[in-house]
Amino acid sequence: MSNIKVNELIDDLNRIGLTLKVNIAYSCDKDENNFAIALWNELNIYNIKVSLTKNYFEHVDIILTNPLNNKNVFIEFKQRNKSFQNYSSYMIGYNKLLGIESKKLTPCFLVWAFGLDATYFIKYESDFITKYKSGICNTNYNSASVVYINKCDCSNGFNELIEKIKELLL
């Protein structure tokens, strides 16, 4: 496909309210694109704009915007192998949470997807870091700290996530 046709396609997608990652640098970029398309398929009838953040190191991956009332919802997205859905907790980087807090990227959903049929999520609240302080664990990998979120604290289901998003944006 020529660059001109790719640019036209990108412009068309932007016009209908869907902004995807074009330069797929990481395998997670493709997963984020697929999840964004699934969100857009459910939310476009409400004129909700779905945009993926451009920078790999952003604190969130997806921004949902209702242009009629200027409300936003942010999503930090983690695609995982189906075998991991049986774990009792899910992890997220502590610095990621600090970034969400410091930049006030709320309301925000932390989402772990094991395919659309097994989507777990939790809403980031202002007391989130305090609530999960006991779940902070320092890893040996890059000396990075992660936070373990109990699976039982998460909601389950892509359709349930859509309903929570609609409650906040409409």
C-alpha positions as CSV (number, residue, x, y, z in Angstrom):
1,M,0.0,0.0,0.0
2,S,1.4,3.4,-0.9
3,N,2.1,6.1,1.6
4,I,-0.6,8.2,0.1
5,K,-3.2,5.5,0.6
6,V,-2.0,4.8,4.1
7,N,-2.2,8.6,4.9
8,E,-5.7,8.7,3.5
9,L,-6.8,5.7,5.6
10,I,-5.3,7.3,8.7
11,D,-7.2,10.6,7.9
12,D,-10.5,8.6,7.4
13,L,-10.0,6.8,10.7
14,N,-9.4,10.1,12.5
15,R,-12.5,11.6,10.9
16,I,-14.7,8.8,12.3
17,G,-13.1,9.1,15.8
18,L,-10.6,6.3,15.9
19,T,-6.8,7.1,16.2
20,L,-4.6,4.0,16.1
21,K,-0.9,3.4,16.4
22,V,0.5,3.4,12.8
23,N,4.1,2.5,13.5
24,I,3.9,-0.9,15.2
25,A,7.1,-1.0,17.2
26,Y,6.1,-3.5,19.9
27,S,3.9,-6.5,19.9
28,C,1.7,-4.8,22.4
29,D,0.9,-2.0,19.9
30,K,-1.1,-4.5,17.8
31,D,-3.0,-5.7,20.9
32,E,-3.8,-2.0,21.8
33,N,-5.0,-1.3,18.3
34,N,-7.3,-4.3,18.4
35,F,-8.7,-3.4,21.8
36,A,-9.2,0.2,20.7
37,I,-11.1,-1.0,17.6
38,A,-13.3,-3.2,19.9
39,L,-14.0,-0.2,22.1
40,W,-14.8,2.0,19.1
41,N,-17.1,-0.6,17.7
42,E,-19.2,-0.3,20.9
43,L,-18.9,3.4,21.6
44,N,-19.0,5.1,18.2
45,I,-22.8,5.2,18.2
46,Y,-22.4,7.7,21.1
47,N,-19.8,9.8,19.2
48,I,-17.1,8.7,21.6
49,K,-13.6,9.3,20.2
50,V,-11.1,6.5,20.8
51,S,-7.4,7.5,20.6
52,L,-4.3,5.5,21.4
53,T,-1.4,7.5,23.0
54,K,1.6,7.8,20.7
55,N,4.4,7.3,23.1
56,Y,5.2,3.8,24.4
57,F,6.2,5.3,27.8
58,E,2.9,7.1,28.4
59,H,1.1,6.4,31.7
60,V,-2.0,5.3,29.9
61,D,-2.6,3.7,26.5
62,I,-6.1,4.8,25.4
63,I,-8.0,8.0,25.8
64,L,-11.8,8.0,25.3
65,T,-13.4,11.4,24.7
66,N,-16.9,12.6,24.5
67,P,-16.7,15.7,22.4
68,L,-20.2,16.8,23.3
69,N,-19.3,17.3,27.0
70,N,-15.5,17.2,26.9
71,K,-15.3,14.3,29.4
72,N,-12.4,11.9,29.2
73,V,-11.8,8.3,30.4
74,F,-8.3,6.9,30.4
75,I,-7.3,3.2,30.0
76,E,-4.1,1.5,30.9
77,F,-4.2,-1.7,28.9
78,K,-2.4,-5.0,29.5
79,Q,-2.9,-7.9,27.1
80,R,-1.9,-11.2,28.7
81,N,-1.6,-14.8,27.7
82,K,-4.9,-16.7,28.4
83,S,-3.1,-19.0,30.9
84,F,-2.5,-16.0,33.2
85,Q,-6.2,-15.3,33.8
86,N,-6.2,-18.1,36.4
87,Y,-3.8,-16.2,38.7
88,S,-5.2,-14.7,41.9
89,S,-3.8,-11.2,41.2
90,Y,-2.7,-9.0,38.4
91,M,0.3,-6.7,38.4
92,I,1.0,-3.2,37.2
93,G,4.1,-1.0,37.6
94,Y,4.1,1.2,40.6
95,N,5.6,4.1,38.6
96,K,2.7,3.7,36.1
97,L,0.3,4.4,39.0
98,L,2.3,7.3,40.3
99,G,2.2,8.8,36.8
100,I,-1.5,8.4,36.5
101,E,-1.9,10.1,39.9
102,S,0.6,12.9,39.3
103,K,-0.9,13.8,35.8
104,K,-4.4,13.4,37.1
105,L,-5.4,10.9,34.4
106,T,-8.7,10.1,35.9
107,P,-11.1,8.5,35.7
108,C,-8.9,5.7,34.6
109,F,-9.5,1.9,34.2
110,L,-6.7,-0.5,34.6
111,V,-7.5,-3.4,32.2
112,W,-6.0,-6.8,31.9
113,A,-7.3,-8.6,28.8
114,F,-7.0,-12.3,28.1
115,G,-9.0,-12.0,24.9
116,L,-12.3,-10.0,24.9
117,D,-14.1,-13.0,26.6
118,A,-11.9,-12.6,29.7
119,T,-11.3,-8.9,30.4
120,Y,-10.7,-7.9,34.0
121,F,-10.6,-4.2,35.1
122,I,-10.6,-2.0,38.1
123,K,-11.2,1.7,38.3
124,Y,-8.3,3.8,39.5
125,E,-9.4,5.8,42.5
126,S,-7.7,8.6,44.5
127,D,-6.9,6.2,47.4
128,F,-5.7,3.4,45.0
129,I,-2.0,3.6,45.9
130,T,-2.7,3.7,49.6
131,K,-5.2,0.8,49.4
132,Y,-2.7,-1.4,47.5
133,K,0.4,-0.3,49.4
134,S,0.8,-3.7,50.9
135,G,0.8,-5.2,47.4
136,I,3.9,-3.3,46.3
137,C,6.7,-5.6,45.5
138,N,10.2,-4.8,44.3
139,T,11.2,-7.0,41.4
140,N,14.7,-8.0,40.4
141,Y,13.9,-6.9,36.9
142,N,15.3,-3.3,36.5
143,S,14.7,-2.8,40.2
144,A,11.1,-1.9,39.3
145,S,8.3,-2.0,41.8
146,V,5.0,-3.6,40.8
147,V,1.7,-3.5,42.6
148,Y,-0.4,-6.7,42.8
149,I,-4.1,-6.2,42.4
150,N,-6.3,-8.9,43.8
151,K,-8.4,-10.5,41.0
152,C,-11.4,-10.5,43.4
153,D,-11.2,-6.7,43.5
154,C,-11.6,-6.5,39.7
155,S,-14.7,-6.5,37.6
156,N,-15.0,-8.9,34.7
157,G,-16.2,-8.7,31.2
158,F,-15.7,-6.4,28.2
159,N,-19.5,-5.5,28.1
160,E,-19.3,-4.6,31.8
161,L,-16.3,-2.3,31.0
162,I,-18.3,-0.6,28.2
163,E,-21.2,0.0,30.6
164,K,-18.8,1.6,33.2
165,I,-17.3,3.8,30.5
166,K,-20.7,4.9,29.3
167,E,-21.7,5.9,32.8
168,L,-18.7,8.2,33.0
169,L,-18.8,9.7,29.5
170,L,-22.5,10.1,28.7
